[in-house]
Amino acid sequence: MDKIGVWLTCPMSEYLQDELAKRFILFKSWEIPSIQIQHSHSIRAVVGNGIHGADSTLIESLPCLEIVSSHSSGLDKIDLVKCKERGIRVTSTPDTLTDEVADLAVSLILATLRRICACDRFVRNGLWKQGDFKLTTKVTRKSVGIIGMGRIGSAIAKRMEAFDSPISYYSRSEKPNSGYKYYPNVIALASNCEILVIACSLTKETRHIINREVIDALGPNGFVINIGRGAHIDEPELVSALVEGRLCGAGLDVLEHEPDVPVQLIDLDNVVLSPHVGTCTVETRMAMADLVVANLVAHFSNEPLLTPVL
């Protein structure tokens, strides 16, 4: 396979780059200003992630492209229509990251409701000597609504059961065997929960699925937790709701225009921010890398793909 070129869309783990380089000719996008004509015909695979995938421009510049192996479970950065038109295979890395993302969702719930980050700053800034930290909000038995009851949503629900939290959800279709209450739309879900967790894929239908109407339905005692994609939330509406007290708090691992952060969020003690680290553990990134490489090896060995999308 040493004659097969692989285009890496952005810097990823050294482990992944080393594993790819062992088997293929690796082209690193950040070291090459643009795909040169002499390389374009040798590049038969693209490895991208949830931020830098394979858009129509990249796909059209690679006439011999056969497969896009995504180092992510999200597919919104891949032009699936173009891939299908050209017969380009697409794979992702589901399951390998489910536990880590679900763990982070629960961590954000705890950190947001108990204001752990604000507590930390309170102690570090020497304010404890001046008096006790203000009261926060308990997590146990808070009702949790989950948008998207797939692998990650289900894993979050299982974890929140340990807090005796009533679980409800909205998804494209009802899951009769889940044991959780289903709502047919997000407004109804938000009206009947205290913590609203976004765990669905980003599509045209789910872009800005959290808007002013949903936020108002959740209300001034509600919390939004987002471990999906930043564009799931109408960010200006979220910011104004937090600033105006129409929403109690938010825990956000993703932002709409990351890494740019709305300046109004920086000083809010009822907001917990993390830099899109849902899958960022050593163990998970290694498992994801192994799956990316295994899909490529399977494709070029004429064997079945391990996790096909197309």
N, C-alpha and C positions, 0 to 999 in steps of 0.2 A: 504493500500500500504506500510505499515511499514516493510514488509518482503522483499521488492524489493530493491536490491542493485543498487546504481548509482555510477559509477566511474567518478570523476571529474579530467580532465587531467592536470589542472594547476590552480593556484589561480585566482579566479574571484571575482566579487563584493560580499561583505558581504551579500547584499540583496539576491542575487541568492543563495548563500550557505545556508542562513537561510530558504529560501522558499523550497529548495530541502530537507533540513534536517527535515522540518515539515512533509513531506510526504513519504520520503524514508530513507533507510539506506545509508548514504553518505560516500563514500570512497574517501579520498583526496590523490591524487597521490604523492604529496610532503611530506606527512607524512608516506607513506608506500613505502619502497624501491622497492618492486616489488609486483605484484599481487600474493598473496599466494594461494595455492591450495584450502585451506579451504574457501576462499572468492570467488574464481573464479566462482563457480556454483551459487552463490547468486547474482552476478552482472549481471543484465539484461539490463542495459542502460549505455551509455557513454555520458557525456556532455563535449564537447570540444569547441575550438574557432578557429579563423583563423590562429593561430600559432601552437597550440597544438591540433591536431584533433584526428583521429583514423586511424592509419596506419595498415598494414596487421599484424604486430607483435602483436599489442594490440588486434586486432580483433580475431586472432587465439588463444590468451591466455584466451579468454572469451567464453567458449562453449555454454553458455546460453544467449549470447547477442542477444537482439531483436531490439534495436533501438539506433541510434546515433542522439542526438539532439544538433545541433551546435549553439553556441552562436555567430553566424557570418553569413554573407551572402555568404562568400567565402567557397568553397568546396574543394580546392586543397590539403588540409591536411587530407582529408578523402579518404580512399581507396574505391571508389565507386564500382569498379569492384568486390572486395571481398565482399562488402556488398550485392551486387546484387546476387552473387553466393549463399550466405547463406540466402537470404531472409530477411536481416536486413533492417529495415526501417531507413530512413534518413530524418531529417528536418533541416531547416535553419531559419534565422530571416530576411527575406526580408521586404521591406517597412518601418519597424520600424527605420531603419537607413538612409534612402534615403536623407532626408532633411539635416541631420548633415554632411554627407559626401559631398553633393553638396555645402553646405555652406562653408565647409573647402576648397574645390577646388577653389571657387571664392575668398576666403580669401588669398589663396596661389598665385593666379593670381595677386591680388592687391599688396600683400606684395612683390612679386618678381619683378614685373615691376616698382613699385614705391620705391623699396628697403627700405621698412618700417623698417626692422630689422637693417639694416645698419644705417638708420637715427637715430634710437633709440640709438645705440652704439655711434654715432657721438655726440649726445647731452650729454649722460652720461659720456663720456670720456673728456668732456670739450673742444671739438674741435670747437664748434660753434663760440667761441670768436676769433678764428683764421681765420674765413671766412665762407662763405656759403657752404652748401652741394652741390655736383655736380648734374647736371641735370639728371633726370630719364626718364622713358618712360610712355606715357599715355596709359590708358587701353581702354577708350571709342573708339568704332569703329575698334578695332583690330579684325582681322579675327580669329575665333576660330575653330579648328578642333578637334573633339572628337572621340576617339577610343572606340567604344562600346556605342550604343544608346539604352541601357536598361533603367531600372528605374532611376539609378543614372545619366547616361549620359543625359537622357532627362531632368532631374531636373537641371543639370548644364546648359544645353542649354537654358532653360527657364529663368534662372537667368541672363545669359549673354546677352539675348535679351534686357534686361534693359540698357545695355551699348551700344546699337545699334551695336552690333557685328554681322557680317555675320557668320552664323553657317554652318559648313559642318561636315560630319562624315564618318567613316568606321565601318562596323559591319559585322557579319556573313551573314546577309541578309539585303536587302534594306527595309527601312520603308517608303513606298509610302505616307503615311498620315502624316509624321512628318513635312513636310514643309521645311526641310533642304536639302541641296545638298549632294548627296551620291557620294563617290568615291569608286571604286572597289578594291583599295589596299591602304596600308598605305603610300607608296612612293608618290602616287598621292595626297593623303590628305595632307601630310607634305609639298609638293611643293606648295600647294595653301592655306596655313594658316600661321599665325604668332605665334599663341599660340596653342600648341598641348597638349591635355589633355587625359590622359590614364584613362579610366573608365570601362574597360572590365574585365571579369573573367580571372584568370590565368589557362591556359591549356597548353598542349604540343605545340599547335599551336601559342599561344600568348606569350610563354616564349621568352624573348629577341626580342619581336616584335619591340622594339626601338633599332636599331643597327646603325652602322656607316652610312650605306646608307640612312636610314631615317633621321638621324641627319644632314647629309650633304644636304639632300633635304629641310629640314627646314631652314638651313642656319644660318649665323652669326647674323641675326636680330631676330632669332626665340627663343621661350621659350618652355620648356617642363614642364608640371605639372603632377605629378603622385600621384593619390589617390587610385590606384589599389593595386598592389603587387610589391615589389621591383624587383622581377625576370622578370617583364615585360621589364626592361631596361638592356641592356648589360652595366653594370656599368663602367668598365674600359674605354669603348668607350665614355660614357657620360662625365666622368671625364676629359679625354684628350681633348674632344671638348670644354669643359668649360675653361680649363686651356689655351688652344691654341687660344681661341677666335673664334672658329668655330661655337659656339652656344652662344647666348646672356645671357641666364640665365635659372635657373631651380628652381621649387618649389616642394619639395619632402616630402611627409608624410610617405613614405615607402622606405626602402633600401634593396638591394639584400641579405645582410648578417646581417641584423639588430639583435642586437643593435650596431654592429660594423659600424663605419662611415669611409669612405675613408679619410685619413688625408688631402688630397689635397683640399677637399671640405670645411674644417673647416674655413679657412680664406678668402674664396671667398665671396665678398660682393654681387655678383650676384646670390647667391644661398640661398634659404630659406629652412631650415630643421625643420621638426616637428616629434615627436617620435611616429608615427603610432597612431594618436589620432582622426582619422576620425569619430569614433562612440563614442568618450569619452565625452559625456555629461551625467549628472545625469539622465535627462529625458529619453534619448535614452537607456542607459544601463538598466534602470528599465524596459522599455518596452520590450527590448530584453530578459531580464531575465524572465519576465512574459510569453513571448511566448515560451521560452525553456521549462518552467515548464508545461505550458498548453498543449504542444505537448506530453509530457511524460504522463500527466494525461489522455489525450484522448486515447493514445495508450493502456495504462494499464486498461482503462475502456471500451475497445473494441468500441471506438467511432472514427469517422473520424479524421485524423490528420489535423491540421490547416494549416500547410505550408509544405506539403510533397515534398521531392526531389525524393525519392524512396519509 
